[in-house]
Amino acid sequence: QYVFLNFPSVSLFEFHPFTLSSSPRSSHLQVHVKAVGDHTTKVLKKGVANAFAKQPLRVRVDGPYGHFSLNAMRYPLLVLIGGGVGVTPLIALLKLVYQIDHSQDVEHSIEHIY
């Protein structure tokens, strides 16, 4: 799933796509932003400045779009491989598995390999 975000204090009309890292069952939206270009660098600088000033960073959201199509609980074993921005949907999947495990009292083990 993804959303288009606009940060009016950075650019009034410019929307950019961001992959959701929140679980599909979550009541809130979460994204991870890395400063890799001019726009995201400005967004992060503005966010840090606002945090020090104890002011919120206003965001306009268009979406979400797409849907989470993997039924992770259907499989006894999952191997997740991701790097760079590709880890963002994996974070959402891990959060979903965690939420399902705790709601159904099911045990799963997660092994991190770096």
C-alpha positions, 0 to 999 in steps of 0.5 A: 500500500502507498500514499501520496503525501504533501508537506505544505510548509515545504511545497504547497502543491507537490505530492510524492508517493510513500510506501506505508510501513504501518500494518493493514490492521493499524488505525494510523498510517506510518511511513519511513522517510529517508533524505535521498533527494531535494524534496525528502531532504527539505521534509526531514529538515523541516520536520526536525526544525518543527520538532525542536520548536514543538510544532507539528509538521502538517501533512496532507494525505491522498490515499491509501492506494493498493492493498496488502495481498499476501496472506502471511498466516497461510504459510508455515515459513516466510523468507523476507528479503529486502534492501533500501526502500524495499524494507518498508513493505516488509515492516508492514508485513512483520507488524501484521504478523505480530498483531495476528500472533498476539490476537490468536495466541499463536507462536512464531519465531522470527530470525534476523539474518544480516 
